[in-house]
Amino acid sequence: MAIKTFDDFIQRMNRMKDNLYMGGEKISRTDERLKGGQRIIKETYDVAHRPEFEALCTATSHLTGERISRFCHVHQSTDDLLAKQQMTRALCHRVGGCIQRCMGIDAINALSVITYEMDQGLGTDCDQKFRTYLKYFQDNDLVASCAQTDPKGDRLKRPHEQADPDQYLRIIESRPDGIVVRGAKINITNTPYADEIVVVPTRFMTARDGDYAVAFAIPADWDDVKLLVRPAYHHKRKHLKAPISEIGDGEAFIIFDDTFIPRDRVFMDGKGDPRQTAYAGFLALLFAHYHRHSYTGCKPAVSEVLASAAALMAEYNGIEKEAHVKEKISHLIGTAELVFAAGQVSAYRAEVSPSGTAIPDEILTNAGRRLAGEEIYNEYKTLADLSGGLVATLPFEDEFFSDETGQLANKYLQRNPNISTENVHRCFRGMENLILSDIAGVLGMLAGIHGGGSPQMETITMMARYDMGKLKNIAKYLFGIEPQLPMYTRETVTPRAMLDRFRKQSKE
Ligand SMILES: Cc1cc2nc3c(=O)[nH]c(=O)nc-3n(C[C@H](O)[C@H](O)[C@H](O)COP(=O)(O)OP(=O)(O)OC[C@H]3O[C@@H](n4cnc5c(N)ncnc54)[C@H](O)[C@@H]3O)c2cc1C
């Protein structure tokens, strides 16, 4: 059966070689500090076996006809895109934020489009190799991280212009049996507890950047791959157990130390075949695009988790009927709805690519993702505002349970007499996890703004793709410059435009 369990996942983790480095030590994947991240992955396996989630969290593989996890599926239709978005939202509610398995699904969807187009356009066998890999990925229900972000050195210079040529991951040798890569990928979520690392380029490549046009997939414990790990987790609770306190995160700074990648796992090799370089920007943007579409599922959930916590805190503090409270919470709900709606409509306007993979509309996806990124700090501000200072100064749990201080500590937690002090305590403790923790900083605030690309990247994408000439026709007509106004409509646009950009630039 292609749908596996969390136990299967943990057994695989236990068998992996130790290539994780944390705090000056080499550690294994059983390390306590990685348990919180694995707890999040557990949710993605468990729901596939629960009848009420089955329709949403599983799908039929277009390769084998087998029932598979939706986290391994290539979207075949608008319905698949909508289901992925809704699944992401529903599961993020269950873990209080990022579900951490979307990078894999976004990477395989992007590769399914590009490798097909490369085979069609260049006569390569990249898609054939990718489909063999995808079948293995689906049959084993694997977890993948997607390593896109390079260190990038000087931000204004292209890969081949950098003083140190390794600032972007590059192919140093291309030979018949495979490639050897050197460089790093940084800020990569979930890799310390992923089965596979899927690597894609981070940006548009010019004809002189062929060595950097590279995509492949390898097991996360592959030889000559080192993962420098930064975990985030909550203080252990002794008394008030709660789902939110069990979760965690593991980020990786991945070093590829002249790593050999066998040919059957190489999906793009711009050094061996410079014609493939044209597809690097298309792949980079398409992964970012699918990831931004996933954000239209997870970010509404984050806003809803925050709105839900704000509403509960306001009730416990006795201020829920105050006008300013309603006004503030309405912005959180409004942002969630608008971001989700943008992703939904971009799915309705999807285009099916020649490979059969559905690609959502780019303008709407980016507009939704950017709104989410821009609003994230306002949302945390509302929570900090409505909670008051105790979230930041709350004594340790023990003091509320000790014989010496417990009774008085609880007495002074009492607010609304209808709410037990234990629930007030739980609310503050949960709020501490949600807005004042290591995880809040990493997955809520920083990933909230930068994950999938900084807001500026969404602006660049939208402005590159929007037909300004057509837009200006409205003003030209209204101002009497043109006598006629053709009916204004906007066509669906997708990252395919990057191919045209490369061709144009190659001719210049
Ligand atoms: C918690 C977290 C998890 C992440 N997970 C993943 C993951 O799983 N996989 C993955 O591949 N990536 C991941 N990322 C990386 C994320 O995609 C990047 O952080 C994001 O794309 C921004 O890149 P950067 O961090 O290099 O910042 P920079 O690119 O250095 O951005 C910093 C600022 O510089 C500006 N800037 C950059 N270049 C230019 C330029 N040429 N001209 C003008 N302004 C410029 C940006 O707009 C921004 O304002 C994650 C990030 C975070 C914070």
The ligand as an SDF file (V2000), in Angstrom:
LIG
                    3D

 53 58  0  0  0  0  0  0  0  0999 V2000
   11.9280   30.1150    8.4530 C   0  0  0  0  0  0  0  0  0  0  0  0
   12.2830   30.0590    7.0020 C   0  0  0  0  0  0  0  0  0  0  0  0
   12.1090   28.8770    6.3080 C   0  0  0  0  0  0  0  0  0  0  0  0
   12.5030   28.7730    4.9670 C   0  0  0  0  0  0  0  0  0  0  0  0
   12.3680   27.5690    4.3270 N   0  0  0  0  0  0  0  0  0  0  0  0
   12.8840   27.4270    3.0750 C   0  0  0  0  0  0  0  0  0  0  0  0
   12.8710   26.1540    2.4180 C   0  0  0  0  0  0  0  0  0  0  0  0
   12.3440   25.1680    2.9490 O   0  0  0  0  0  0  0  0  0  0  0  0
   13.4590   26.0470    1.2010 N   0  0  0  0  0  0  0  0  0  0  0  0
   14.0430   27.1140    0.5850 C   0  0  0  0  0  0  0  0  0  0  0  0
   14.5750   26.9420   -0.5170 O   0  0  0  0  0  0  0  0  0  0  0  0
   14.0690   28.3360    1.1700 N   0  0  0  0  0  0  0  0  0  0  0  0
   13.4990   28.5090    2.3940 C   0  0  0  0  0  0  0  0  0  0  0  0
   13.5190   29.7470    3.0070 N   0  0  0  0  0  0  0  0  0  0  0  0
   14.2370   30.8210    2.3430 C   0  0  0  0  0  0  0  0  0  0  0  0
   13.3790   31.9200    1.7910 C   0  0  0  0  0  0  0  0  0  0  0  0
   12.7890   31.5380    0.5760 O   0  0  0  0  0  0  0  0  0  0  0  0
   14.3180   33.1130    1.6600 C   0  0  0  0  0  0  0  0  0  0  0  0
   14.6350   33.5300    2.9690 O   0  0  0  0  0  0  0  0  0  0  0  0
   13.7270   34.2360    0.8510 C   0  0  0  0  0  0  0  0  0  0  0  0
   13.6200   33.8530   -0.4930 O   0  0  0  0  0  0  0  0  0  0  0  0
   14.6020   35.4870    0.9700 C   0  0  0  0  0  0  0  0  0  0  0  0
   15.9210   35.1970    0.5950 O   0  0  0  0  0  0  0  0  0  0  0  0
   17.1220   35.5610    1.5780 P   0  0  0  0  0  0  0  0  0  0  0  0
   16.8320   35.0150    2.9090 O   0  0  0  0  0  0  0  0  0  0  0  0
   18.3930   35.1470    0.9180 O   0  0  0  0  0  0  0  0  0  0  0  0
   17.0400   37.1080    1.7160 O   0  0  0  0  0  0  0  0  0  0  0  0
   17.5770   38.2570    0.6510 P   0  0  0  0  0  0  0  0  0  0  0  0
   17.3380   37.7030   -0.6910 O   0  0  0  0  0  0  0  0  0  0  0  0
   18.9660   38.5460    1.0690 O   0  0  0  0  0  0  0  0  0  0  0  0
   16.5890   39.3640    0.9920 O   0  0  0  0  0  0  0  0  0  0  0  0
   16.8450   40.4030    1.9410 C   0  0  0  0  0  0  0  0  0  0  0  0
   16.3240   41.7100    1.3500 C   0  0  0  0  0  0  0  0  0  0  0  0
   17.1100   42.0370    0.1990 O   0  0  0  0  0  0  0  0  0  0  0  0
   16.2540   42.3380   -0.9040 C   0  0  0  0  0  0  0  0  0  0  0  0
   16.9520   41.9180   -2.1260 N   0  0  0  0  0  0  0  0  0  0  0  0
   17.4990   40.7070   -2.3860 C   0  0  0  0  0  0  0  0  0  0  0  0
   18.0520   40.6830   -3.6280 N   0  0  0  0  0  0  0  0  0  0  0  0
   17.8490   41.9080   -4.1590 C   0  0  0  0  0  0  0  0  0  0  0  0
   18.1620   42.5030   -5.4090 C   0  0  0  0  0  0  0  0  0  0  0  0
   18.8160   41.8360   -6.3760 N   0  0  0  0  0  0  0  0  0  0  0  0
   17.7690   43.7760   -5.6240 N   0  0  0  0  0  0  0  0  0  0  0  0
   17.1080   44.4690   -4.6790 C   0  0  0  0  0  0  0  0  0  0  0  0
   16.7780   43.9570   -3.4660 N   0  0  0  0  0  0  0  0  0  0  0  0
   17.1390   42.6980   -3.2100 C   0  0  0  0  0  0  0  0  0  0  0  0
   14.9960   41.4990   -0.6340 C   0  0  0  0  0  0  0  0  0  0  0  0
   13.8520   42.0140   -1.3230 O   0  0  0  0  0  0  0  0  0  0  0  0
   14.8720   41.6370    0.8820 C   0  0  0  0  0  0  0  0  0  0  0  0
   14.2350   42.8520    1.1840 O   0  0  0  0  0  0  0  0  0  0  0  0
   13.0630   29.8870    4.3190 C   0  0  0  0  0  0  0  0  0  0  0  0
   13.1770   31.1000    5.0100 C   0  0  0  0  0  0  0  0  0  0  0  0
   12.7970   31.1940    6.3310 C   0  0  0  0  0  0  0  0  0  0  0  0
   12.9620   32.4970    7.0520 C   0  0  0  0  0  0  0  0  0  0  0  0
  1  2  1  0
  2  3  1  0
  2 52  2  0
  3  4  2  0
  4  5  1  0
  4 50  1  0
  5  6  2  0
  6  7  1  0
  6 13  1  0
  7  8  2  0
  7  9  1  0
  9 10  1  0
 10 11  2  0
 10 12  1  0
 12 13  2  0
 13 14  1  0
 14 15  1  0
 14 50  1  0
 15 16  1  0
 16 17  1  0
 16 18  1  0
 18 19  1  0
 18 20  1  0
 20 21  1  0
 20 22  1  0
 22 23  1  0
 23 24  1  0
 24 25  2  0
 24 26  1  0
 24 27  1  0
 27 28  1  0
 28 29  2  0
 28 30  1  0
 28 31  1  0
 31 32  1  0
 32 33  1  0
 33 34  1  0
 33 48  1  0
 34 35  1  0
 35 36  1  0
 35 46  1  0
 36 37  1  0
 36 45  1  0
 37 38  2  0
 38 39  1  0
 39 40  1  0
 39 45  2  0
 40 41  1  0
 40 42  2  0
 42 43  1  0
 43 44  2  0
 44 45  1  0
 46 47  1  0
 46 48  1  0
 48 49  1  0
 50 51  2  0
 51 52  1  0
 52 53  1  0
M  END
$$$$
